[in-house]
């Protein structure tokens, strides 16, 4: 029997009324300190939900978890969910396409918070107020020895030691449904909306199928970004290394702040600048990318605060702030990968340069049947998870071996994705007082010992990011 976590499913978009609401954040000079998700639960509702949850064993098909005036949802481990493959829009109703937001054009002045908010709304609301419904859902127990505390780092603590301390196993199954089933991988069906946490052996939330808002406006943004990526890709002459790389054989462009290596300090890199700016300055991309940061804040506020503080320090640095640009006004991720379609699916890989304790955020885009392809494959956990267009997954990509199943391009399907991540080297640079590790190693013994002590303290605090189901229930309540 497994505990069931109380979550907040974004079920309706409507003006704020009585009930469960998030306010619309649209103003200049928003105090970013105050932008935190808030859920108000009716008196007695939490107790009722918990009492109902404790009697639910894994595999039961129905949990009634909403008020009578809301739709009921059925979730089960093996339930088949149909996919709505509605046609993509064929033309934009916006005359503002490609316009550069003022906050991005000007950049962030020294001392600004991450929300450089001039004429920009923070997309906890995506242009609407949201009515939130308490919802009970099934966590995914991993039934393995994997634990968050075992996501180990190198001696420098900022890069990953892969799970099982082994190179990628060349005997891994082919990225095909039949091959994964034959290799005893467990299939996880998912409606793309309902959040589902993956629990480690200590009942900690180690990864999240974060879902998405259940509203057509959100999906329209995803569809328009997918179309925009297709449009931009036609204008780019990709280098061979961008089309064929360890992650797969599809065009990928990484944009954002890259950590310094050797004698090089952090810098903002944007290959194919003219074309990629059309994506970075696109309103739909800005909204979705900021929503990613909101999702991290909801599920792991410790990770969010760590990233946010690092970004704030970079913005306040007198010299660096003039050279560095930030992806979105309210986001806390410094770097993003645009994975262009129609064949954006990855081979088995890890991303060891990402901060090992952190989640990266992957959002699936395109038009395909998620029951037949596009799955997120987690080899260390022997899972393959339906990953429908528009949905979001948070996972420790530096340590988890992961991949995607292909989609059926020959049948008219197409897949792309965007991935936001935080390089471990950038955190190390800021933690070292804006000094490269190579510089620290040449300093006095006292300074080196202080740096080592600081790393140990950061490891201790960051390793506490992953919370148990009970802790998350308490926070929501």
C-alpha positions in Angstrom: 0.0 0.0 0.0 1.4 3.4 -1.0 0.5 6.8 0.3 -1.3 9.2 -2.1 -0.1 12.7 -2.4 -2.4 15.7 -2.4 -1.6 17.9 -5.4 -3.0 20.9 -7.2 -4.4 20.1 -10.6 -5.0 23.2 -12.8 -8.5 22.3 -13.8 -10.1 25.5 -14.9 -9.1 29.0 -16.0 -11.5 31.7 -14.8 -11.5 34.9 -12.8 -10.7 34.6 -9.1 -13.7 33.6 -7.0 -14.2 31.7 -3.9 -12.4 28.3 -3.8 -8.9 27.5 -4.9 -7.2 30.3 -6.9 -3.9 31.6 -8.1 -3.8 35.4 -8.8 -2.8 36.8 -12.1 0.7 38.3 -12.0 0.7 41.1 -14.5 2.4 44.3 -13.3 5.7 46.1 -13.4 8.1 45.9 -10.5 6.7 42.7 -9.1 8.5 41.7 -5.9 9.7 38.3 -6.9 10.0 37.3 -3.3 6.2 37.3 -3.1 5.6 35.1 -6.2 5.0 31.8 -4.7 2.3 29.2 -5.4 -0.5 29.2 -2.8 -3.2 26.7 -2.3 -6.2 27.2 0.0 -8.0 24.1 1.0 -11.4 24.1 2.6 -11.6 23.1 6.2 -11.8 19.4 6.6 -11.0 18.7 3.0 -7.4 17.6 3.6 -8.5 15.1 6.3 -11.1 13.7 4.1 -8.7 13.2 1.2 -6.0 11.6 3.4 -8.6 9.2 5.0 -9.7 8.2 1.5 -6.1 7.8 0.4 -4.8 5.5 3.1 -7.2 2.7 2.0 -6.1 2.8 -1.6 -3.7 0.1 -2.7 -1.6 0.2 -5.8 -3.6 -0.7 -8.9 -7.1 0.4 -7.7 -8.9 2.1 -10.5 -10.8 4.9 -9.0 -10.2 7.6 -6.4 -12.8 10.2 -6.0 -10.9 13.3 -5.0 -12.8 16.4 -6.2 -15.8 18.4 -5.0 -19.2 17.5 -6.5 -19.1 20.5 -8.8 -15.9 19.4 -10.5 -15.2 16.6 -13.0 -14.2 13.3 -11.5 -11.0 11.7 -12.7 -10.0 8.0 -12.8 -6.4 7.0 -12.5 -4.9 3.5 -12.4 -1.5 2.1 -13.0 -2.5 0.3 -16.2 -5.4 2.4 -17.4 -5.2 3.2 -21.1 -5.6 6.9 -21.8 -6.6 8.1 -25.2 -4.7 10.9 -26.8 -6.3 14.0 -28.4 -4.4 14.5 -31.6 -6.2 17.6 -32.7 -4.9 19.4 -35.7 -2.3 22.1 -35.3 -3.3 25.6 -36.1 -2.3 26.8 -39.5 -1.9 30.5 -39.0 -1.3 32.9 -36.1 -3.8 35.4 -34.8 -1.1 37.5 -33.3 0.4 40.6 -35.1 3.1 40.8 -32.4 5.0 37.7 -33.6 8.7 38.2 -33.3 8.5 41.4 -31.3 11.3 41.7 -28.7 9.9 42.3 -25.2 11.3 45.5 -23.7 12.7 43.7 -20.6 14.7 41.3 -22.8 15.9 44.0 -25.2 17.2 46.1 -22.3 18.6 43.2 -20.2 18.7 43.1 -16.4 20.3 46.0 -14.6 22.6 45.3 -11.7 20.5 44.7 -8.6 17.3 43.6 -10.4 15.6 40.5 -9.3 15.2 37.6 -11.8 11.8 39.0 -12.7 12.8 41.9 -15.0 9.1 42.6 -15.1 8.6 45.6 -17.4 5.6 44.8 -19.5 6.0 41.1 -18.7 3.7 38.8 -16.7 5.0 35.8 -14.8 3.3 32.8 -16.2 2.0 31.1 -13.1 -1.3 32.2 -14.7 -0.4 32.2 -18.5 -2.7 35.2 -18.9 -5.5 33.9 -16.7 -6.4 33.4 -13.1 -6.7 29.7 -12.4 -9.1 27.8 -10.2 -7.3 24.9 -8.6 -9.0 21.7 -7.5 -7.5 19.4 -4.8 -6.7 16.1 -6.5 -5.5 12.7 -5.2 -3.2 10.8 -7.6 -1.0 7.7 -7.6 2.7 8.1 -7.0 5.0 5.7 -8.8 7.1 3.6 -6.4 10.3 2.5 -8.0 10.6 -0.7 -6.1 14.3 -0.6 -6.4 17.4 0.3 -4.3 17.7 3.7 -6.0 17.7 6.6 -3.5 18.0 10.3 -3.8 20.9 10.2 -1.4 22.8 8.1 -3.8 22.9 10.7 -6.6 26.6 11.1 -5.9 28.9 13.8 -7.2 32.5 14.0 -8.2 35.2 15.2 -5.8 34.3 18.7 -7.0 30.6 18.0 -6.1 29.3 19.9 -9.1 29.3 17.0 -11.7 27.7 13.6 -11.5 29.0 10.2 -10.7 26.5 8.1 -12.8 24.2 5.6 -11.1 25.8 2.2 -10.8 29.2 3.8 -11.5 29.3 2.2 -15.0 29.5 3.4 -18.6 26.5 3.1 -20.7 25.6 -0.6 -21.2 25.8 -1.4 -24.8 23.5 -4.3 -24.3 20.6 -2.0 -23.4 17.4 -2.9 -25.3 16.6 -1.2 -28.6 14.4 1.9 -28.4 11.3 0.0 -29.5 8.2 -0.8 -27.5 8.5 -4.6 -28.1 12.1 -4.6 -27.1 11.5 -2.7 -23.8 8.6 -5.0 -22.9 10.8 -8.1 -23.6 13.5 -6.6 -21.3 10.9 -6.3 -18.5 10.7 -2.5 -18.5 7.5 -1.3 -16.9 5.2 0.8 -19.0 3.7 3.9 -17.3 0.6 5.3 -18.9 0.0 9.0 -18.3 -2.8 11.5 -19.2 -0.1 14.3 -19.6 -2.0 16.5 -17.1 -2.0 14.8 -13.7 1.2 15.2 -11.7 2.8 11.9 -10.7 5.9 11.7 -8.5 8.5 9.0 -8.8 9.4 7.7 -5.4 12.8 6.3 -4.4 13.5 3.6 -1.9 13.3 6.1 1.0 9.9 7.4 -0.2 11.5 10.6 -1.5 10.3 12.3 -4.6 13.2 11.7 -7.0 11.6 12.8 -10.2 8.2 14.2 -11.3 5.9 13.7 -14.2 4.8 17.3 -13.7 2.0 17.4 -16.2 0.5 20.6 -17.6 -2.4 23.0 -17.2 -5.6 21.4 -18.6 -6.6 24.2 -20.9 -6.4 24.9 -24.6 -4.6 28.2 -24.2 -1.6 26.3 -22.8 -1.7 23.7 -25.6 -2.0 26.5 -28.2 1.2 28.0 -26.8 2.9 24.6 -27.2 1.6 24.2 -30.7 2.7 27.6 -31.8 6.2 27.1 -30.4 6.5 23.9 -32.2 5.5 25.6 -35.5 7.9 28.4 -34.8 10.7 26.0 -34.2 10.0 24.3 -37.5 10.0 27.7 -39.2 13.3 28.7 -37.7 14.9 25.4 -38.4 14.4 25.9 -42.1 16.5 29.1 -41.9 19.5 27.6 -40.1 22.4 25.8 -41.8 23.1 23.4 -39.0 26.7 22.2 -38.5 27.3 18.5 -38.6 28.0 18.5 -34.8 24.6 20.1 -34.3 22.8 17.4 -36.3 24.7 14.4 -35.1 25.8 14.2 -31.5 26.0 11.8 -28.5 22.3 12.4 -27.7 21.0 11.5 -31.1 20.6 12.4 -34.7 18.5 15.5 -34.8 19.3 19.3 -34.9 19.9 20.7 -31.5 21.0 24.2 -30.5 22.0 25.1 -26.9 21.6 28.8 -25.9 22.4 30.6 -22.7 25.0 31.1 -20.1 27.9 28.6 -20.4 30.2 28.0 -17.4 33.8 29.1 -17.8 36.4 26.5 -18.5 40.2 26.9 -18.1 40.9 30.6 -18.2 37.5 31.5 -19.7 34.8 33.1 -17.6 31.1 32.4 -18.0 29.6 33.9 -21.2 26.3 34.0 -23.0 26.4 32.0 -26.2 23.8 32.0 -28.9 24.7 30.1 -32.1 22.8 31.2 -35.2 22.0 34.4 -33.4 19.5 36.0 -35.8 17.4 32.9 -36.2 17.5 31.8 -32.5 16.5 35.2 -31.3 13.2 34.7 -33.1 12.6 31.8 -30.6 14.0 33.5 -27.5 11.9 36.6 -28.0 8.8 34.6 -28.9 6.0 35.3 -26.4 4.9 31.7 -26.3 8.4 30.5 -25.6 8.8 33.1 -22.8 5.5 32.0 -21.2 6.3 28.3 -21.3 9.9 28.7 -20.2 8.9 30.8 -17.2 6.2 28.2 -16.4 9.0 25.6 -16.1 10.5 27.6 -13.2 7.1 27.9 -11.6 6.8 24.1 -11.8 10.2 23.6 -10.0 9.2 26.1 -7.3 6.0 24.1 -6.7 7.7 20.8 -6.4 11.1 21.6 -5.0 11.4 25.1 -3.6 14.9 24.5 -2.2 16.2 23.8 -5.7 14.3 26.8 -7.0 15.8 29.1 -4.4 19.3 27.8 -5.0 19.1 28.5 -8.7 17.3 31.9 -8.2 20.0 33.1 -5.8 22.7 32.1 -8.2 21.0 34.0 -11.0 20.5 37.1 -8.8 24.2 37.1 -7.9 25.1 37.0 -11.6 22.7 39.8 -12.3 24.2 42.0 -9.5 27.8 41.4 -10.6 29.1 44.7 -11.9 31.1 43.3 -14.8 29.4 40.1 -15.7 25.8 41.5 -15.6 26.6 43.7 -18.6 27.8 40.7 -20.7 25.4 38.0 -19.6 21.8 37.7 -20.8 19.1 35.7 -19.2 16.7 33.4 -21.0 13.4 34.7 -19.6 12.4 37.5 -17.2 11.2 35.3 -14.4 13.1 32.1 -15.0 15.8 30.5 -12.9 17.5 28.3 -15.6 20.5 29.8 -17.4 20.6 27.5 -20.3 18.3 25.7 -22.7 18.5 23.2 -25.5 16.1 23.5 -28.5 15.7 20.1 -30.0 14.3 20.5 -33.5 11.9 18.1 -35.1 10.6 16.1 -36.7 12.8 13.4 -35.4 13.9 14.8 -31.9 14.3 11.7 -29.8 17.4 10.8 -27.9 19.6 7.7 -27.6 20.5 6.3 -24.2 22.6 9.0 -22.4 23.3 11.0 -19.3 24.1 14.7 -19.0 27.0 14.6 -16.4 27.8 18.3 -16.8 24.5 19.3 -15.4 24.4 19.9 -11.7 24.0 16.4 -10.4 21.4 17.0 -7.7 19.3 19.2 -9.9 16.3 18.4 -12.2 16.4 19.4 -15.8 13.0 20.2 -17.3 12.0 18.5 -20.5 8.8 19.6 -22.4 7.6 17.5 -25.3 6.3 19.2 -28.4 4.8 18.1 -31.7 2.0 16.0 -33.0 2.2 12.2 -32.4 0.4 9.4 -30.7 2.1 9.1 -27.2 0.9 5.5 -26.8 3.0 4.4 -29.8 6.1 6.6 -29.5 7.9 9.5 -27.9 8.1 7.7 -24.5 10.6 8.8 -21.9 12.8 5.8 -21.1 14.5 5.6 -17.7 16.9 2.7 -18.0 18.3 2.7 -14.5 14.7 2.4 -13.2 13.5 0.1 -16.1 10.6 2.4 -16.9 9.2 3.8 -20.1 6.7 6.5 -19.6 4.2 8.0 -22.1 5.3 11.6 -22.8 2.5 13.4 -24.7 2.9 16.7 -26.5 2.8 19.6 -24.1 3.6 17.6 -21.0 6.6 18.3 -18.7 8.9 15.9 -16.9 11.5 16.9 -14.3 14.4 14.4 -13.8 18.0 14.3 -12.6 19.4 14.0 -16.1 23.0 14.0 -14.9 22.6 10.7 -13.1 19.6 8.9 -14.7 20.3 7.1 -17.9 17.4 8.2 -20.2 16.2 8.2 -23.8 13.1 8.6 -26.0 11.3 6.2 -28.3 11.0 7.4 -31.9 7.7 8.6 -33.3 6.3 7.5 -36.6 7.5 10.2 -39.0 6.5 8.1 -42.0 2.9 8.4 -40.8 3.0 12.1 -40.6 4.0 12.4 -36.9 6.7 14.8 -35.7 8.4 15.5 -32.3 10.5 18.3 -30.9 11.3 19.3 -27.4 12.9 22.0 -25.2 15.1 21.3 -22.2 16.2 23.8 -19.5 19.1 22.9 -17.3 21.6 24.3 -14.9 25.3 23.6 -15.6 27.2 22.5 -12.5 30.2 24.5 -13.5 28.2 27.8 -13.4 27.1 27.1 -9.8 30.7 26.3 -8.9 31.9 29.6 -10.4 29.4 31.6 -8.3 30.0 29.5 -5.1 33.7 30.2 -5.5 33.1 33.9 -5.3 33.1 34.4 -9.1 36.4 32.6 -9.5 37.3 29.7 -11.7 38.3 26.4 -10.0 41.7 26.6 -11.7 42.3 29.9 -9.9 41.2 28.4 -6.5 43.6 25.5 -6.9 46.5 28.0 -7.2 45.6 30.0 -4.0 46.8 29.5 -0.5 46.0 26.4 1.5 43.6 28.3 3.8 41.5 29.5 0.8 41.5 25.9 -0.7 40.4 24.5 2.7 37.6 27.2 3.0 36.4 26.3 -0.5 36.4 22.6 0.4 34.4 23.3 3.5 31.9 25.4 1.5 31.5 22.6 -0.9 30.7 20.1 1.9 28.1 22.5 3.4 26.5 23.0 0.0 26.4 19.2 -0.5 24.7 18.8 2.9 22.0 21.5 2.1 21.4 20.6 -1.5 21.0 16.9 -0.7 18.0 17.8 1.4 16.1 19.1 -1.7 14.3 15.8 -2.3 11.3 15.6 0.1 9.0 12.8 1.1 5.4 12.5 0.2 4.4 13.3 3.7 6.4 16.5 3.7 4.9 17.6 0.5 1.4 16.9 1.8 2.2 19.0 4.8 3.4 21.9 2.7 0.2 21.8 0.6 -1.9 21.6 3.7 
